[in-house]
Amino acid sequence: MSPDEGKPIEILLAEDNPGDVKLTEKALEHGDILNNLHVVENGVEAMKFLRREGEYSDVPMPDLFLLDLNMPKKDGRDVLADMNDDPELRRIPVVVLTSSDAEEDVVKSYELSANAYLTKPVDFDGFVDIVNRLEDFWFKVVKMPPK
């Protein structure tokens, strides 16, 4: 999928840690792809956003979903399972971006159809690097079906 000229990429971030939200925002600002970052704090809100329910009725469908696994109310594994059961939502590319490097989390995420699994770098430069690589890969290299 290559971004349309002048049209921002819609990115949904499901993350409950305010520090990691700020890091993601700053890293995306350093990238060269115009984007709109939408943030939800837990899996319940993520599913409402994806299904365009309630306050999210007018939101755009994300071009990319960055999903933390360990969130309150509904964790990322449950979000992946719900998305996998929905033909509309399973087409959205999901990158698990989490602090867990546990093998069972990696395996379970891929079993639930995550498109990629990345462990969050601990420093800002590493975080910027990984986000830039994500942007390059998902929006310059990969060809995706239309929304």
C-alpha positions in Angstrom: 0.0 0.0 0.0 1.5 3.3 -0.9 0.1 6.4 0.6 -2.0 8.6 -1.7 -0.3 11.9 -2.4 -1.3 14.4 0.3 -3.6 11.9 2.1 -2.4 11.0 5.6 -2.0 7.4 6.7 -4.4 6.5 9.5 -2.7 4.7 12.4 -4.4 3.3 15.4 -2.3 2.9 18.6 -3.8 0.8 21.4 -1.5 1.6 24.4 -2.2 2.2 28.0 1.3 3.6 29.0 1.3 7.4 28.5 5.1 7.4 28.1 4.9 4.9 25.3 2.2 7.0 23.6 4.4 10.0 23.7 7.4 8.1 22.4 5.2 6.8 19.5 3.9 10.3 18.7 7.5 11.7 18.7 8.8 8.9 16.6 6.0 9.3 14.0 6.8 13.0 13.9 10.4 12.1 12.9 9.2 10.0 10.0 8.6 11.1 6.5 5.1 9.8 6.0 2.1 12.1 6.7 -0.1 10.4 9.3 -2.9 10.8 11.7 -2.3 8.9 15.0 -5.4 7.8 16.9 -4.9 6.5 20.4 -7.0 4.3 22.6 -6.0 3.2 26.1 -7.4 -0.3 26.2 -8.7 -3.2 24.2 -12.4 -2.3 24.8 -11.8 1.1 23.3 -9.8 -0.4 20.5 -12.7 -2.6 19.4 -15.2 0.3 19.7 -12.8 2.3 17.4 -12.4 -0.5 14.9 -16.2 -1.2 14.8 -16.9 2.6 14.8 -19.2 2.4 17.7 -20.4 5.3 19.9 -18.0 8.2 20.0 -16.0 6.5 17.2 -18.8 6.5 14.7 -17.0 8.9 12.4 -13.4 7.7 12.7 -11.5 6.4 9.6 -10.6 2.8 9.3 -6.9 2.5 10.2 -4.3 1.7 7.6 -2.2 0.2 10.3 -2.9 -0.9 13.9 -0.1 -0.8 16.5 -1.3 -3.0 19.4 0.2 -3.4 22.9 -0.5 -6.8 24.4 -0.8 -6.0 28.1 -3.6 -3.5 28.5 -6.5 -3.2 31.0 -10.1 -4.2 30.4 -9.3 -6.3 27.3 -5.8 -7.3 26.4 -4.2 -7.3 23.0 -4.6 -11.1 22.6 -8.3 -10.8 23.0 -8.4 -7.9 20.5 -6.5 -10.0 18.0 -9.0 -12.9 18.5 -12.0 -10.5 18.0 -10.4 -9.0 14.9 -9.6 -12.5 13.5 -13.3 -13.4 13.8 -14.5 -10.4 11.9 -13.9 -10.5 8.0 -13.9 -6.6 7.8 -11.3 -6.2 10.6 -9.0 -9.1 9.8 -7.7 -7.2 6.7 -6.2 -4.4 8.8 -2.5 -4.9 9.3 -1.7 -5.4 13.0 1.8 -4.9 14.4 2.1 -6.0 18.0 4.3 -3.4 19.6 4.9 -4.6 23.2 7.4 -4.8 26.0 7.0 -8.6 26.2 9.6 -10.7 24.5 8.1 -13.9 25.9 8.1 -16.7 23.3 4.5 -17.7 24.2 3.3 -14.1 23.5 5.1 -14.1 20.1 3.6 -17.5 19.2 0.1 -16.6 20.3 0.1 -13.3 18.5 1.0 -15.0 15.2 -1.5 -17.7 15.8 -4.1 -14.9 16.2 -3.0 -13.4 12.8 -0.8 -10.6 13.9 1.2 -9.4 10.9 4.3 -8.6 12.9 5.6 -8.7 16.4 8.1 -6.1 17.7 9.5 -5.7 21.2 9.6 -2.0 22.2 13.1 -0.5 22.3 13.9 1.1 25.6 15.6 4.2 24.3 14.1 7.0 22.1 16.5 6.6 19.2 15.7 2.9 19.0 12.1 3.6 19.1 12.4 6.2 16.3 14.3 3.7 14.3 11.7 0.9 14.6 8.8 3.3 13.8 10.7 4.6 10.7 11.2 1.0 9.6 7.5 0.2 10.2 6.5 3.2 8.1 8.9 2.3 5.3 7.8 -1.3 5.2 4.0 -0.9 5.5 3.7 2.2 3.4 6.5 2.0 0.8 7.2 -1.7 0.3 4.0 -3.7 1.0 1.1 -3.8 -1.3 -2.2 -4.1 0.5 -5.8 -4.6 -0.7 -7.9 -1.5 -0.8 -9.9 -0.6 2.2 
